[in-house]
Amino acid sequence: QDSTTEKVMGRIAKFAVSILAIPFVISSSYALYREIGKIYSLDSNQGYFILGAVVYLIIHTVFFKPNVVYIFGHELTHALAMFISAGKVKSFKVSKKGGEVKGTKSNIFISLAPYFFPTYTLVIMLIWHVARQIWNIRDYISLFLFSVGLTLTFHFVMTVEFLKTKQPDLIKSGYMFSIVLIYLINLSIAALILNFVFADFSFKNYAYNAYDLGKEMYLWAWRQMFSLRGA
Protein backbone atom coordinates (compact mmCIF):
# COMPACT_ATOMS: atom_id res chain seq x y z
CA GLN A 1 0.00 0.00 0.00
CA ASP A 2 2.86 2.39 0.87
CA SER A 3 4.44 1.64 -2.51
CA THR A 4 1.17 2.42 -4.31
CA THR A 5 0.78 5.68 -2.37
CA GLU A 6 4.34 6.71 -3.26
CA LYS A 7 3.71 6.03 -6.95
CA VAL A 8 0.49 8.07 -6.90
CA MET A 9 2.18 10.95 -5.09
CA GLY A 10 5.09 10.76 -7.52
CA ARG A 11 2.74 11.01 -10.49
CA ILE A 12 0.92 13.98 -8.93
CA ALA A 13 4.26 15.71 -8.26
CA LYS A 14 5.44 15.15 -11.83
CA PHE A 15 2.15 16.46 -13.21
CA ALA A 16 2.44 19.57 -11.02
CA VAL A 17 6.02 20.14 -12.21
CA SER A 18 4.81 19.79 -15.82
CA ILE A 19 2.18 22.47 -15.32
CA LEU A 20 4.64 24.78 -13.56
CA ALA A 21 7.14 24.31 -16.42
CA ILE A 22 4.73 25.59 -19.10
CA PRO A 23 6.03 29.21 -18.90
CA PHE A 24 9.53 27.91 -19.65
CA VAL A 25 8.18 25.84 -22.53
CA ILE A 26 6.74 29.04 -24.00
CA SER A 27 9.75 31.22 -23.21
CA SER A 28 12.27 28.67 -24.55
CA SER A 29 10.29 28.25 -27.77
CA TYR A 30 10.11 32.00 -28.30
CA ALA A 31 13.80 32.47 -27.42
CA LEU A 32 14.83 29.86 -30.00
CA TYR A 33 12.54 31.46 -32.61
CA ARG A 34 14.09 34.89 -31.93
CA GLU A 35 17.64 33.60 -32.11
CA ILE A 36 17.02 31.71 -35.37
CA GLY A 37 15.65 34.97 -36.77
CA LYS A 38 19.10 36.52 -36.30
CA ILE A 39 20.65 34.15 -38.87
CA TYR A 40 20.71 36.58 -41.79
CA SER A 41 23.35 35.08 -44.03
CA LEU A 42 24.71 31.66 -44.87
CA ASP A 43 28.12 30.89 -46.21
CA SER A 44 28.45 27.99 -48.66
CA ASN A 45 29.33 25.51 -45.90
CA GLN A 46 26.44 26.48 -43.64
CA GLY A 47 24.14 25.99 -46.60
CA TYR A 48 25.08 22.30 -46.53
CA PHE A 49 23.56 22.04 -43.03
CA ILE A 50 20.24 23.32 -44.39
CA LEU A 51 20.58 21.03 -47.41
CA GLY A 52 21.05 18.02 -45.12
CA ALA A 53 17.85 18.93 -43.24
CA VAL A 54 15.91 19.33 -46.50
CA VAL A 55 17.23 16.04 -47.92
CA TYR A 56 16.07 14.14 -44.84
CA LEU A 57 12.61 15.74 -44.99
CA ILE A 58 12.33 14.66 -48.65
CA ILE A 59 13.43 11.11 -47.79
CA HIS A 60 10.95 10.95 -44.90
CA THR A 61 7.93 12.38 -46.72
CA VAL A 62 8.48 11.05 -50.26
CA PHE A 63 10.42 7.80 -50.02
CA PHE A 64 10.39 6.02 -46.65
CA LYS A 65 10.62 6.45 -42.89
CA PRO A 66 13.86 4.86 -41.62
CA ASN A 67 12.21 3.21 -38.62
CA VAL A 68 14.77 0.44 -38.14
CA VAL A 69 17.65 2.94 -38.17
CA TYR A 70 15.85 5.04 -35.57
CA ILE A 71 14.94 2.04 -33.42
CA PHE A 72 18.57 0.84 -33.42
CA GLY A 73 19.80 4.29 -32.32
CA HIS A 74 16.97 4.50 -29.78
CA GLU A 75 17.83 1.18 -28.14
CA LEU A 76 21.56 1.88 -28.34
CA THR A 77 20.98 5.10 -26.39
CA HIS A 78 19.00 3.17 -23.77
CA ALA A 79 21.99 0.83 -23.46
CA LEU A 80 24.50 3.71 -23.19
CA ALA A 81 22.33 5.41 -20.56
CA MET A 82 22.25 2.10 -18.69
CA PHE A 83 26.04 1.96 -18.81
CA ILE A 84 26.39 5.60 -17.63
CA SER A 85 24.02 4.79 -14.74
CA ALA A 86 26.35 1.95 -13.68
CA GLY A 87 23.92 -0.70 -14.84
CA LYS A 88 24.45 -3.77 -17.01
CA VAL A 89 22.65 -4.58 -20.26
CA LYS A 90 21.18 -8.09 -20.18
CA SER A 91 19.57 -8.13 -23.64
CA PHE A 92 19.47 -5.90 -26.72
CA LYS A 93 16.83 -6.49 -29.41
CA VAL A 94 16.01 -4.53 -32.56
CA SER A 95 13.50 -5.40 -35.31
CA LYS A 96 11.15 -3.70 -37.75
CA LYS A 97 8.36 -3.99 -35.17
CA GLY A 98 10.33 -2.40 -32.35
CA GLY A 99 13.17 -2.89 -29.93
CA GLU A 100 13.89 -3.64 -26.32
CA VAL A 101 16.76 -3.28 -23.90
CA LYS A 102 16.72 -5.09 -20.58
CA GLY A 103 19.17 -4.30 -17.82
CA THR A 104 19.88 -4.17 -14.14
CA LYS A 105 18.78 -0.55 -13.61
CA SER A 106 15.78 1.63 -14.36
CA ASN A 107 15.43 5.39 -13.97
CA ILE A 108 14.10 8.44 -15.82
CA PHE A 109 17.43 9.08 -17.52
CA ILE A 110 17.59 5.54 -18.93
CA SER A 111 13.93 5.62 -20.01
CA LEU A 112 14.00 9.01 -21.73
CA ALA A 113 17.61 9.36 -22.96
CA PRO A 114 16.78 8.32 -26.57
CA TYR A 115 14.27 11.15 -26.83
CA PHE A 116 16.81 13.69 -25.53
CA PHE A 117 19.95 12.91 -27.47
CA PRO A 118 20.38 12.89 -31.27
CA THR A 119 22.65 9.83 -31.09
CA TYR A 120 23.78 9.75 -34.74
CA THR A 121 24.47 13.50 -34.73
CA LEU A 122 26.54 13.23 -31.57
CA VAL A 123 28.50 10.28 -33.01
CA ILE A 124 29.27 12.27 -36.18
CA MET A 125 30.37 15.28 -34.13
CA LEU A 126 32.58 13.08 -31.94
CA ILE A 127 34.20 11.44 -34.99
CA TRP A 128 34.79 14.88 -36.52
CA HIS A 129 36.36 16.20 -33.32
CA VAL A 130 38.72 13.22 -33.01
CA ALA A 131 39.58 13.16 -36.72
CA ARG A 132 40.53 16.83 -36.89
CA GLN A 133 43.02 16.29 -34.07
CA ILE A 134 44.82 13.76 -36.28
CA TRP A 135 44.32 14.92 -39.87
CA ASN A 136 43.66 18.10 -41.80
CA ILE A 137 40.00 17.59 -42.72
CA ARG A 138 38.90 21.16 -43.41
CA ASP A 139 38.05 20.23 -46.99
CA TYR A 140 35.33 17.92 -45.64
CA ILE A 141 33.51 20.53 -43.55
CA SER A 142 30.64 20.66 -46.06
CA LEU A 143 30.11 16.88 -45.77
CA PHE A 144 30.24 17.15 -41.98
CA LEU A 145 27.64 19.94 -41.83
CA PHE A 146 25.41 18.10 -44.32
CA SER A 147 25.55 15.01 -42.10
CA VAL A 148 24.78 17.02 -38.97
CA GLY A 149 21.79 18.69 -40.63
CA LEU A 150 20.47 15.38 -41.95
CA THR A 151 20.88 13.39 -38.72
CA LEU A 152 19.59 16.17 -36.46
CA THR A 153 16.45 16.53 -38.56
CA PHE A 154 16.13 12.73 -38.56
CA HIS A 155 16.24 12.76 -34.74
CA PHE A 156 13.61 15.48 -34.32
CA VAL A 157 11.20 14.16 -36.96
CA MET A 158 11.42 10.52 -35.87
CA THR A 159 11.12 11.47 -32.20
CA VAL A 160 7.87 13.29 -32.99
CA GLU A 161 6.68 10.26 -34.99
CA PHE A 162 7.31 7.93 -32.05
CA LEU A 163 5.80 10.34 -29.52
CA LYS A 164 2.51 10.20 -31.43
CA THR A 165 2.07 6.75 -29.95
CA LYS A 166 2.14 6.47 -26.17
CA GLN A 167 5.50 4.81 -25.67
CA PRO A 168 5.94 2.66 -22.53
CA ASP A 169 9.05 4.70 -21.64
CA LEU A 170 6.94 7.85 -21.38
CA ILE A 171 4.01 6.27 -19.54
CA LYS A 172 6.36 4.79 -16.94
CA SER A 173 8.03 8.18 -16.32
CA GLY A 174 4.78 10.18 -16.44
CA TYR A 175 3.47 11.10 -19.88
CA MET A 176 3.04 14.87 -19.56
CA PHE A 177 6.20 15.23 -17.46
CA SER A 178 8.16 13.26 -20.08
CA ILE A 179 6.81 15.31 -23.00
CA VAL A 180 7.69 18.62 -21.30
CA LEU A 181 11.16 17.42 -20.34
CA ILE A 182 11.85 15.98 -23.81
CA TYR A 183 10.70 19.21 -25.46
CA LEU A 184 12.84 21.50 -23.30
CA ILE A 185 15.99 19.39 -23.60
CA ASN A 186 15.59 19.01 -27.36
CA LEU A 187 15.26 22.79 -27.72
CA SER A 188 18.49 23.25 -25.76
CA ILE A 189 20.33 20.62 -27.81
CA ALA A 190 19.10 22.21 -31.04
CA ALA A 191 20.32 25.61 -29.75
CA LEU A 192 23.74 24.17 -28.87
CA ILE A 193 24.19 22.66 -32.32
CA LEU A 194 22.95 25.80 -34.09
CA ASN A 195 25.43 27.80 -32.00
CA PHE A 196 28.16 25.49 -33.32
CA VAL A 197 27.05 25.83 -36.96
CA PHE A 198 25.96 29.48 -37.34
CA ALA A 199 28.02 32.49 -36.28
CA ASP A 200 24.86 34.63 -35.95
CA PHE A 201 23.27 32.22 -33.46
CA SER A 202 24.15 32.54 -29.76
CA PHE A 203 23.30 29.79 -27.28
CA LYS A 204 24.10 32.23 -24.48
CA ASN A 205 21.48 34.69 -25.77
CA TYR A 206 18.98 31.87 -26.24
CA ALA A 207 19.43 30.68 -22.64
CA TYR A 208 19.30 34.21 -21.21
CA ASN A 209 16.16 35.16 -23.16
CA ALA A 210 14.43 31.87 -22.26
CA TYR A 211 15.19 32.45 -18.57
CA ASP A 212 14.32 36.16 -18.60
CA LEU A 213 10.97 35.73 -20.37
CA GLY A 214 10.10 32.69 -18.24
CA LYS A 215 10.88 34.66 -15.07
CA GLU A 216 8.65 37.53 -16.22
CA MET A 217 5.79 35.10 -16.87
CA TYR A 218 6.13 33.60 -13.39
CA LEU A 219 6.24 37.07 -11.79
CA TRP A 220 3.14 38.11 -13.76
CA ALA A 221 1.27 34.99 -12.59
CA TRP A 222 2.40 35.63 -8.99
CA ARG A 223 1.15 39.23 -9.10
CA GLN A 224 -2.17 38.13 -10.55
CA MET A 225 -2.67 35.65 -7.71
CA PHE A 226 -2.10 38.31 -5.05
CA SER A 227 -4.21 40.89 -6.86
CA LEU A 228 -7.11 38.42 -6.89
CA ARG A 229 -6.69 37.75 -3.18
CA GLY A 230 -6.72 41.45 -2.41
CA ALA A 231 -9.85 42.06 -4.49
Disulfide bonds with the S-S distance in Angstrom:
none
